[in-house]
Amino acid sequence: MRKLLNAELPRLTREQMQQQTKLPLVVVLDQVRSHLNVGSVFRTADAFLVEAIYLCGITGTPPHRDIHKTALGATETVPWKYFATTQEALQELKEKGYTLIAIEQAERATMLHDFMPTEADRYAIIFGNEVEGVSQQVVDACDVVVEIPQYGTKHSLNIAVSAGVVIWDMMAKLTGRYR
């Protein structure tokens, strides 16, 4: 096998990206402190054609050097919106008919491998602060809590890693790929 060169990879232009059908998925970042994590989520959202990112509270917003460092231009291809509070973002999404999903460890959480989204619905997945996770107030406002199963000694994943796992899983399930 030969590794492909960047020039050989099929890349969309910004204009082509805007014309693509997006995954019916909005990513909500609830009080995420690290600008590097925010940039990484932008990059993942671009890779899987996520509809938008909602940045809430203390979550950093573009333009910022550290976001740019990890986003590699994805802040220009993924629509985003800032909200002073996560509750405002959730209210807007609820009014637009999105199913609100907290990605968190909670009583009666649905394990990610058991969660089956339907193609007819639109989803918002909420990721929380690096230390505190998704706030209880936000969990209470959600329709469902989905947990990423973990089996080692640690009880959490980095937010950017969690976003990558869940966004890929949602894309695979919603598009029928990888069945």
PyMOL CGO cylinders between C-alpha atoms (Angstrom):
from pymol import cmd
from pymol.cgo import CYLINDER

trace = [
    CYLINDER, 0.00, 0.00, 0.00, 1.08, 3.52, -0.74, 0.3, 1, 1, 1, 1, 1, 1,
    CYLINDER, 1.08, 3.52, -0.74, 0.06, 6.42, 1.44, 0.3, 1, 1, 1, 1, 1, 1,
    CYLINDER, 0.06, 6.42, 1.44, -1.95, 8.99, -0.53, 0.3, 1, 1, 1, 1, 1, 1,
    CYLINDER, -1.95, 8.99, -0.53, -0.64, 12.48, -1.01, 0.3, 1, 1, 1, 1, 1, 1,
    CYLINDER, -0.64, 12.48, -1.01, -2.81, 15.40, 0.09, 0.3, 1, 1, 1, 1, 1, 1,
    CYLINDER, -2.81, 15.40, 0.09, -3.25, 16.35, -3.57, 0.3, 1, 1, 1, 1, 1, 1,
    CYLINDER, -3.25, 16.35, -3.57, -4.78, 12.91, -4.24, 0.3, 1, 1, 1, 1, 1, 1,
    CYLINDER, -4.78, 12.91, -4.24, -7.47, 13.21, -1.56, 0.3, 1, 1, 1, 1, 1, 1,
    CYLINDER, -7.47, 13.21, -1.56, -10.93, 14.30, -2.68, 0.3, 1, 1, 1, 1, 1, 1,
    CYLINDER, -10.93, 14.30, -2.68, -11.38, 17.70, -1.00, 0.3, 1, 1, 1, 1, 1, 1,
    CYLINDER, -11.38, 17.70, -1.00, -14.38, 19.96, -1.37, 0.3, 1, 1, 1, 1, 1, 1,
    CYLINDER, -14.38, 19.96, -1.37, -13.96, 23.65, -1.97, 0.3, 1, 1, 1, 1, 1, 1,
    CYLINDER, -13.96, 23.65, -1.97, -15.66, 26.00, 0.50, 0.3, 1, 1, 1, 1, 1, 1,
    CYLINDER, -15.66, 26.00, 0.50, -18.39, 26.59, -2.09, 0.3, 1, 1, 1, 1, 1, 1,
    CYLINDER, -18.39, 26.59, -2.09, -18.90, 22.86, -2.66, 0.3, 1, 1, 1, 1, 1, 1,
    CYLINDER, -18.90, 22.86, -2.66, -19.02, 22.32, 1.11, 0.3, 1, 1, 1, 1, 1, 1,
    CYLINDER, -19.02, 22.32, 1.11, -21.85, 24.86, 1.41, 0.3, 1, 1, 1, 1, 1, 1,
    CYLINDER, -21.85, 24.86, 1.41, -23.84, 22.92, -1.23, 0.3, 1, 1, 1, 1, 1, 1,
    CYLINDER, -23.84, 22.92, -1.23, -23.49, 19.54, 0.49, 0.3, 1, 1, 1, 1, 1, 1,
    CYLINDER, -23.49, 19.54, 0.49, -26.43, 17.97, 2.30, 0.3, 1, 1, 1, 1, 1, 1,
    CYLINDER, -26.43, 17.97, 2.30, -25.57, 18.24, 5.97, 0.3, 1, 1, 1, 1, 1, 1,
    CYLINDER, -25.57, 18.24, 5.97, -26.04, 15.67, 8.68, 0.3, 1, 1, 1, 1, 1, 1,
    CYLINDER, -26.04, 15.67, 8.68, -29.19, 16.66, 10.66, 0.3, 1, 1, 1, 1, 1, 1,
    CYLINDER, -29.19, 16.66, 10.66, -26.99, 17.27, 13.67, 0.3, 1, 1, 1, 1, 1, 1,
    CYLINDER, -26.99, 17.27, 13.67, -26.02, 20.33, 15.71, 0.3, 1, 1, 1, 1, 1, 1,
    CYLINDER, -26.02, 20.33, 15.71, -23.16, 20.12, 18.20, 0.3, 1, 1, 1, 1, 1, 1,
    CYLINDER, -23.16, 20.12, 18.20, -23.60, 22.19, 21.37, 0.3, 1, 1, 1, 1, 1, 1,
    CYLINDER, -23.60, 22.19, 21.37, -20.58, 22.99, 23.52, 0.3, 1, 1, 1, 1, 1, 1,
    CYLINDER, -20.58, 22.99, 23.52, -21.66, 23.73, 27.10, 0.3, 1, 1, 1, 1, 1, 1,
    CYLINDER, -21.66, 23.73, 27.10, -18.98, 25.79, 28.89, 0.3, 1, 1, 1, 1, 1, 1,
    CYLINDER, -18.98, 25.79, 28.89, -15.97, 24.19, 27.15, 0.3, 1, 1, 1, 1, 1, 1,
    CYLINDER, -15.97, 24.19, 27.15, -12.82, 25.92, 28.44, 0.3, 1, 1, 1, 1, 1, 1,
    CYLINDER, -12.82, 25.92, 28.44, -10.13, 24.83, 25.98, 0.3, 1, 1, 1, 1, 1, 1,
    CYLINDER, -10.13, 24.83, 25.98, -9.90, 26.68, 22.69, 0.3, 1, 1, 1, 1, 1, 1,
    CYLINDER, -9.90, 26.68, 22.69, -7.93, 23.72, 21.34, 0.3, 1, 1, 1, 1, 1, 1,
    CYLINDER, -7.93, 23.72, 21.34, -10.87, 21.42, 22.09, 0.3, 1, 1, 1, 1, 1, 1,
    CYLINDER, -10.87, 21.42, 22.09, -13.24, 23.85, 20.37, 0.3, 1, 1, 1, 1, 1, 1,
    CYLINDER, -13.24, 23.85, 20.37, -11.02, 23.88, 17.27, 0.3, 1, 1, 1, 1, 1, 1,
    CYLINDER, -11.02, 23.88, 17.27, -10.87, 20.10, 17.25, 0.3, 1, 1, 1, 1, 1, 1,
    CYLINDER, -10.87, 20.10, 17.25, -14.66, 19.88, 17.37, 0.3, 1, 1, 1, 1, 1, 1,
    CYLINDER, -14.66, 19.88, 17.37, -14.88, 22.27, 14.40, 0.3, 1, 1, 1, 1, 1, 1,
    CYLINDER, -14.88, 22.27, 14.40, -12.50, 20.07, 12.43, 0.3, 1, 1, 1, 1, 1, 1,
    CYLINDER, -12.50, 20.07, 12.43, -14.49, 16.91, 13.23, 0.3, 1, 1, 1, 1, 1, 1,
    CYLINDER, -14.49, 16.91, 13.23, -17.77, 18.68, 12.39, 0.3, 1, 1, 1, 1, 1, 1,
    CYLINDER, -17.77, 18.68, 12.39, -16.34, 19.63, 9.00, 0.3, 1, 1, 1, 1, 1, 1,
    CYLINDER, -16.34, 19.63, 9.00, -15.19, 16.07, 8.31, 0.3, 1, 1, 1, 1, 1, 1,
    CYLINDER, -15.19, 16.07, 8.31, -18.67, 14.63, 8.88, 0.3, 1, 1, 1, 1, 1, 1,
    CYLINDER, -18.67, 14.63, 8.88, -20.79, 17.48, 7.41, 0.3, 1, 1, 1, 1, 1, 1,
    CYLINDER, -20.79, 17.48, 7.41, -22.37, 18.54, 10.71, 0.3, 1, 1, 1, 1, 1, 1,
    CYLINDER, -22.37, 18.54, 10.71, -25.05, 21.19, 10.26, 0.3, 1, 1, 1, 1, 1, 1,
    CYLINDER, -25.05, 21.19, 10.26, -23.73, 23.68, 12.86, 0.3, 1, 1, 1, 1, 1, 1,
    CYLINDER, -23.73, 23.68, 12.86, -21.97, 24.21, 16.16, 0.3, 1, 1, 1, 1, 1, 1,
    CYLINDER, -21.97, 24.21, 16.16, -23.49, 26.21, 19.02, 0.3, 1, 1, 1, 1, 1, 1,
    CYLINDER, -23.49, 26.21, 19.02, -20.92, 27.71, 21.39, 0.3, 1, 1, 1, 1, 1, 1,
    CYLINDER, -20.92, 27.71, 21.39, -22.26, 28.52, 24.85, 0.3, 1, 1, 1, 1, 1, 1,
    CYLINDER, -22.26, 28.52, 24.85, -21.16, 30.47, 27.92, 0.3, 1, 1, 1, 1, 1, 1,
    CYLINDER, -21.16, 30.47, 27.92, -17.39, 30.53, 28.46, 0.3, 1, 1, 1, 1, 1, 1,
    CYLINDER, -17.39, 30.53, 28.46, -16.77, 28.45, 25.32, 0.3, 1, 1, 1, 1, 1, 1,
    CYLINDER, -16.77, 28.45, 25.32, -14.33, 30.28, 23.07, 0.3, 1, 1, 1, 1, 1, 1,
    CYLINDER, -14.33, 30.28, 23.07, -15.40, 31.58, 19.68, 0.3, 1, 1, 1, 1, 1, 1,
    CYLINDER, -15.40, 31.58, 19.68, -13.56, 32.22, 16.43, 0.3, 1, 1, 1, 1, 1, 1,
    CYLINDER, -13.56, 32.22, 16.43, -11.44, 34.01, 15.59, 0.3, 1, 1, 1, 1, 1, 1,
    CYLINDER, -11.44, 34.01, 15.59, -8.92, 32.81, 18.14, 0.3, 1, 1, 1, 1, 1, 1,
    CYLINDER, -8.92, 32.81, 18.14, -5.36, 31.62, 17.58, 0.3, 1, 1, 1, 1, 1, 1,
    CYLINDER, -5.36, 31.62, 17.58, -5.78, 28.31, 19.45, 0.3, 1, 1, 1, 1, 1, 1,
    CYLINDER, -5.78, 28.31, 19.45, -9.12, 27.50, 17.79, 0.3, 1, 1, 1, 1, 1, 1,
    CYLINDER, -9.12, 27.50, 17.79, -7.56, 28.20, 14.40, 0.3, 1, 1, 1, 1, 1, 1,
    CYLINDER, -7.56, 28.20, 14.40, -4.57, 26.02, 15.28, 0.3, 1, 1, 1, 1, 1, 1,
    CYLINDER, -4.57, 26.02, 15.28, -6.65, 22.86, 15.58, 0.3, 1, 1, 1, 1, 1, 1,
    CYLINDER, -6.65, 22.86, 15.58, -9.63, 23.74, 13.34, 0.3, 1, 1, 1, 1, 1, 1,
    CYLINDER, -9.63, 23.74, 13.34, -7.39, 24.19, 10.28, 0.3, 1, 1, 1, 1, 1, 1,
    CYLINDER, -7.39, 24.19, 10.28, -9.95, 26.38, 8.53, 0.3, 1, 1, 1, 1, 1, 1,
    CYLINDER, -9.95, 26.38, 8.53, -13.08, 24.52, 9.62, 0.3, 1, 1, 1, 1, 1, 1,
    CYLINDER, -13.08, 24.52, 9.62, -14.40, 27.66, 11.33, 0.3, 1, 1, 1, 1, 1, 1,
    CYLINDER, -14.40, 27.66, 11.33, -14.93, 28.94, 7.78, 0.3, 1, 1, 1, 1, 1, 1,
    CYLINDER, -14.93, 28.94, 7.78, -16.86, 25.87, 6.60, 0.3, 1, 1, 1, 1, 1, 1,
    CYLINDER, -16.86, 25.87, 6.60, -18.98, 24.91, 9.61, 0.3, 1, 1, 1, 1, 1, 1,
    CYLINDER, -18.98, 24.91, 9.61, -21.68, 27.42, 10.59, 0.3, 1, 1, 1, 1, 1, 1,
    CYLINDER, -21.68, 27.42, 10.59, -21.57, 28.43, 14.25, 0.3, 1, 1, 1, 1, 1, 1,
    CYLINDER, -21.57, 28.43, 14.25, -23.50, 30.59, 16.64, 0.3, 1, 1, 1, 1, 1, 1,
    CYLINDER, -23.50, 30.59, 16.64, -22.73, 31.91, 20.12, 0.3, 1, 1, 1, 1, 1, 1,
    CYLINDER, -22.73, 31.91, 20.12, -25.19, 31.91, 23.04, 0.3, 1, 1, 1, 1, 1, 1,
    CYLINDER, -25.19, 31.91, 23.04, -24.60, 33.51, 26.44, 0.3, 1, 1, 1, 1, 1, 1,
    CYLINDER, -24.60, 33.51, 26.44, -26.20, 30.45, 28.07, 0.3, 1, 1, 1, 1, 1, 1,
    CYLINDER, -26.20, 30.45, 28.07, -26.64, 26.88, 26.98, 0.3, 1, 1, 1, 1, 1, 1,
    CYLINDER, -26.64, 26.88, 26.98, -30.32, 27.10, 27.98, 0.3, 1, 1, 1, 1, 1, 1,
    CYLINDER, -30.32, 27.10, 27.98, -30.85, 29.76, 25.26, 0.3, 1, 1, 1, 1, 1, 1,
    CYLINDER, -30.85, 29.76, 25.26, -29.28, 27.45, 22.67, 0.3, 1, 1, 1, 1, 1, 1,
    CYLINDER, -29.28, 27.45, 22.67, -31.40, 24.50, 23.79, 0.3, 1, 1, 1, 1, 1, 1,
    CYLINDER, -31.40, 24.50, 23.79, -34.57, 26.60, 23.68, 0.3, 1, 1, 1, 1, 1, 1,
    CYLINDER, -34.57, 26.60, 23.68, -33.86, 27.59, 20.08, 0.3, 1, 1, 1, 1, 1, 1,
    CYLINDER, -33.86, 27.59, 20.08, -33.12, 24.00, 19.10, 0.3, 1, 1, 1, 1, 1, 1,
    CYLINDER, -33.12, 24.00, 19.10, -36.23, 22.69, 20.87, 0.3, 1, 1, 1, 1, 1, 1,
    CYLINDER, -36.23, 22.69, 20.87, -38.38, 25.26, 19.04, 0.3, 1, 1, 1, 1, 1, 1,
    CYLINDER, -38.38, 25.26, 19.04, -36.88, 24.04, 15.76, 0.3, 1, 1, 1, 1, 1, 1,
    CYLINDER, -36.88, 24.04, 15.76, -37.80, 20.44, 16.59, 0.3, 1, 1, 1, 1, 1, 1,
    CYLINDER, -37.80, 20.44, 16.59, -34.42, 18.97, 17.49, 0.3, 1, 1, 1, 1, 1, 1,
    CYLINDER, -34.42, 18.97, 17.49, -34.10, 16.05, 19.87, 0.3, 1, 1, 1, 1, 1, 1,
    CYLINDER, -34.10, 16.05, 19.87, -31.71, 17.17, 22.63, 0.3, 1, 1, 1, 1, 1, 1,
    CYLINDER, -31.71, 17.17, 22.63, -29.08, 14.62, 23.66, 0.3, 1, 1, 1, 1, 1, 1,
    CYLINDER, -29.08, 14.62, 23.66, -26.66, 15.16, 26.54, 0.3, 1, 1, 1, 1, 1, 1,
    CYLINDER, -26.66, 15.16, 26.54, -23.46, 13.16, 26.17, 0.3, 1, 1, 1, 1, 1, 1,
    CYLINDER, -23.46, 13.16, 26.17, -22.86, 12.32, 29.81, 0.3, 1, 1, 1, 1, 1, 1,
    CYLINDER, -22.86, 12.32, 29.81, -22.72, 9.60, 32.43, 0.3, 1, 1, 1, 1, 1, 1,
    CYLINDER, -22.72, 9.60, 32.43, -26.06, 9.53, 34.20, 0.3, 1, 1, 1, 1, 1, 1,
    CYLINDER, -26.06, 9.53, 34.20, -28.60, 7.23, 35.78, 0.3, 1, 1, 1, 1, 1, 1,
    CYLINDER, -28.60, 7.23, 35.78, -30.58, 5.43, 33.09, 0.3, 1, 1, 1, 1, 1, 1,
    CYLINDER, -30.58, 5.43, 33.09, -28.34, 6.75, 30.32, 0.3, 1, 1, 1, 1, 1, 1,
    CYLINDER, -28.34, 6.75, 30.32, -28.58, 4.96, 26.99, 0.3, 1, 1, 1, 1, 1, 1,
    CYLINDER, -28.58, 4.96, 26.99, -25.27, 3.47, 25.89, 0.3, 1, 1, 1, 1, 1, 1,
    CYLINDER, -25.27, 3.47, 25.89, -24.05, 4.89, 22.60, 0.3, 1, 1, 1, 1, 1, 1,
    CYLINDER, -24.05, 4.89, 22.60, -24.12, 1.52, 20.84, 0.3, 1, 1, 1, 1, 1, 1,
    CYLINDER, -24.12, 1.52, 20.84, -27.78, 1.11, 21.87, 0.3, 1, 1, 1, 1, 1, 1,
    CYLINDER, -27.78, 1.11, 21.87, -28.89, 4.60, 20.77, 0.3, 1, 1, 1, 1, 1, 1,
    CYLINDER, -28.89, 4.60, 20.77, -30.52, 4.43, 17.33, 0.3, 1, 1, 1, 1, 1, 1,
    CYLINDER, -30.52, 4.43, 17.33, -31.34, 7.76, 15.72, 0.3, 1, 1, 1, 1, 1, 1,
    CYLINDER, -31.34, 7.76, 15.72, -33.87, 7.87, 12.91, 0.3, 1, 1, 1, 1, 1, 1,
    CYLINDER, -33.87, 7.87, 12.91, -33.30, 9.57, 9.58, 0.3, 1, 1, 1, 1, 1, 1,
    CYLINDER, -33.30, 9.57, 9.58, -36.56, 11.51, 9.94, 0.3, 1, 1, 1, 1, 1, 1,
    CYLINDER, -36.56, 11.51, 9.94, -35.42, 13.38, 13.05, 0.3, 1, 1, 1, 1, 1, 1,
    CYLINDER, -35.42, 13.38, 13.05, -32.90, 16.15, 13.78, 0.3, 1, 1, 1, 1, 1, 1,
    CYLINDER, -32.90, 16.15, 13.78, -30.54, 15.97, 16.73, 0.3, 1, 1, 1, 1, 1, 1,
    CYLINDER, -30.54, 15.97, 16.73, -28.49, 18.24, 18.95, 0.3, 1, 1, 1, 1, 1, 1,
    CYLINDER, -28.49, 18.24, 18.95, -25.69, 16.60, 20.91, 0.3, 1, 1, 1, 1, 1, 1,
    CYLINDER, -25.69, 16.60, 20.91, -24.45, 18.47, 23.95, 0.3, 1, 1, 1, 1, 1, 1,
    CYLINDER, -24.45, 18.47, 23.95, -20.89, 18.14, 25.25, 0.3, 1, 1, 1, 1, 1, 1,
    CYLINDER, -20.89, 18.14, 25.25, -19.84, 19.66, 28.55, 0.3, 1, 1, 1, 1, 1, 1,
    CYLINDER, -19.84, 19.66, 28.55, -17.02, 21.31, 30.38, 0.3, 1, 1, 1, 1, 1, 1,
    CYLINDER, -17.02, 21.31, 30.38, -13.72, 19.43, 30.64, 0.3, 1, 1, 1, 1, 1, 1,
    CYLINDER, -13.72, 19.43, 30.64, -13.99, 19.15, 34.45, 0.3, 1, 1, 1, 1, 1, 1,
    CYLINDER, -13.99, 19.15, 34.45, -17.70, 19.26, 35.29, 0.3, 1, 1, 1, 1, 1, 1,
    CYLINDER, -17.70, 19.26, 35.29, -19.19, 17.73, 32.14, 0.3, 1, 1, 1, 1, 1, 1,
    CYLINDER, -19.19, 17.73, 32.14, -22.68, 18.71, 31.01, 0.3, 1, 1, 1, 1, 1, 1,
    CYLINDER, -22.68, 18.71, 31.01, -24.37, 20.71, 33.76, 0.3, 1, 1, 1, 1, 1, 1,
    CYLINDER, -24.37, 20.71, 33.76, -27.28, 19.08, 35.60, 0.3, 1, 1, 1, 1, 1, 1,
    CYLINDER, -27.28, 19.08, 35.60, -29.55, 21.93, 34.47, 0.3, 1, 1, 1, 1, 1, 1,
    CYLINDER, -29.55, 21.93, 34.47, -28.72, 21.10, 30.85, 0.3, 1, 1, 1, 1, 1, 1,
    CYLINDER, -28.72, 21.10, 30.85, -29.12, 17.35, 31.44, 0.3, 1, 1, 1, 1, 1, 1,
    CYLINDER, -29.12, 17.35, 31.44, -32.58, 18.09, 32.88, 0.3, 1, 1, 1, 1, 1, 1,
    CYLINDER, -32.58, 18.09, 32.88, -33.53, 19.97, 29.70, 0.3, 1, 1, 1, 1, 1, 1,
    CYLINDER, -33.53, 19.97, 29.70, -32.52, 17.12, 27.39, 0.3, 1, 1, 1, 1, 1, 1,
    CYLINDER, -32.52, 17.12, 27.39, -34.73, 14.44, 25.89, 0.3, 1, 1, 1, 1, 1, 1,
    CYLINDER, -34.73, 14.44, 25.89, -32.17, 11.69, 26.40, 0.3, 1, 1, 1, 1, 1, 1,
    CYLINDER, -32.17, 11.69, 26.40, -28.72, 11.12, 27.86, 0.3, 1, 1, 1, 1, 1, 1,
    CYLINDER, -28.72, 11.12, 27.86, -26.28, 9.02, 25.87, 0.3, 1, 1, 1, 1, 1, 1,
    CYLINDER, -26.28, 9.02, 25.87, -23.15, 7.57, 27.45, 0.3, 1, 1, 1, 1, 1, 1,
    CYLINDER, -23.15, 7.57, 27.45, -19.98, 6.39, 25.75, 0.3, 1, 1, 1, 1, 1, 1,
    CYLINDER, -19.98, 6.39, 25.75, -19.13, 3.05, 27.40, 0.3, 1, 1, 1, 1, 1, 1,
    CYLINDER, -19.13, 3.05, 27.40, -15.68, 3.02, 28.98, 0.3, 1, 1, 1, 1, 1, 1,
    CYLINDER, -15.68, 3.02, 28.98, -13.92, 0.04, 30.48, 0.3, 1, 1, 1, 1, 1, 1,
    CYLINDER, -13.92, 0.04, 30.48, -10.59, 1.22, 31.90, 0.3, 1, 1, 1, 1, 1, 1,
    CYLINDER, -10.59, 1.22, 31.90, -9.58, 3.02, 35.07, 0.3, 1, 1, 1, 1, 1, 1,
    CYLINDER, -9.58, 3.02, 35.07, -10.50, 6.50, 33.79, 0.3, 1, 1, 1, 1, 1, 1,
    CYLINDER, -10.50, 6.50, 33.79, -14.08, 7.68, 33.85, 0.3, 1, 1, 1, 1, 1, 1,
    CYLINDER, -14.08, 7.68, 33.85, -13.97, 10.30, 31.13, 0.3, 1, 1, 1, 1, 1, 1,
    CYLINDER, -13.97, 10.30, 31.13, -12.66, 11.09, 27.68, 0.3, 1, 1, 1, 1, 1, 1,
    CYLINDER, -12.66, 11.09, 27.68, -11.35, 14.41, 26.41, 0.3, 1, 1, 1, 1, 1, 1,
    CYLINDER, -11.35, 14.41, 26.41, -14.25, 16.43, 24.99, 0.3, 1, 1, 1, 1, 1, 1,
    CYLINDER, -14.25, 16.43, 24.99, -12.70, 16.48, 21.49, 0.3, 1, 1, 1, 1, 1, 1,
    CYLINDER, -12.70, 16.48, 21.49, -12.32, 12.69, 21.58, 0.3, 1, 1, 1, 1, 1, 1,
    CYLINDER, -12.32, 12.69, 21.58, -15.89, 12.27, 22.84, 0.3, 1, 1, 1, 1, 1, 1,
    CYLINDER, -15.89, 12.27, 22.84, -17.17, 14.50, 20.06, 0.3, 1, 1, 1, 1, 1, 1,
    CYLINDER, -17.17, 14.50, 20.06, -15.26, 12.50, 17.46, 0.3, 1, 1, 1, 1, 1, 1,
    CYLINDER, -15.26, 12.50, 17.46, -16.65, 9.20, 18.73, 0.3, 1, 1, 1, 1, 1, 1,
    CYLINDER, -16.65, 9.20, 18.73, -20.27, 10.40, 18.93, 0.3, 1, 1, 1, 1, 1, 1,
    CYLINDER, -20.27, 10.40, 18.93, -20.31, 12.42, 15.70, 0.3, 1, 1, 1, 1, 1, 1,
    CYLINDER, -20.31, 12.42, 15.70, -18.84, 9.50, 13.75, 0.3, 1, 1, 1, 1, 1, 1,
    CYLINDER, -18.84, 9.50, 13.75, -21.35, 7.11, 15.34, 0.3, 1, 1, 1, 1, 1, 1,
    CYLINDER, -21.35, 7.11, 15.34, -24.27, 9.41, 14.52, 0.3, 1, 1, 1, 1, 1, 1,
    CYLINDER, -24.27, 9.41, 14.52, -23.06, 9.87, 10.94, 0.3, 1, 1, 1, 1, 1, 1,
    CYLINDER, -23.06, 9.87, 10.94, -22.68, 6.12, 10.46, 0.3, 1, 1, 1, 1, 1, 1,
    CYLINDER, -22.68, 6.12, 10.46, -26.14, 5.38, 11.87, 0.3, 1, 1, 1, 1, 1, 1,
    CYLINDER, -26.14, 5.38, 11.87, -27.96, 8.24, 10.13, 0.3, 1, 1, 1, 1, 1, 1,
    CYLINDER, -27.96, 8.24, 10.13, -26.43, 7.62, 6.70, 0.3, 1, 1, 1, 1, 1, 1,
    CYLINDER, -26.43, 7.62, 6.70, -26.51, 3.83, 6.85, 0.3, 1, 1, 1, 1, 1, 1,
    CYLINDER, -26.51, 3.83, 6.85, -22.76, 3.59, 6.37, 0.3, 1, 1, 1, 1, 1, 1,
    CYLINDER, -22.76, 3.59, 6.37, -20.75, 0.90, 8.12, 0.3, 1, 1, 1, 1, 1, 1,
    CYLINDER, -20.75, 0.90, 8.12, -23.64, -1.45, 8.76, 0.3, 1, 1, 1, 1, 1, 1,
]
cmd.load_cgo(trace, "trace")
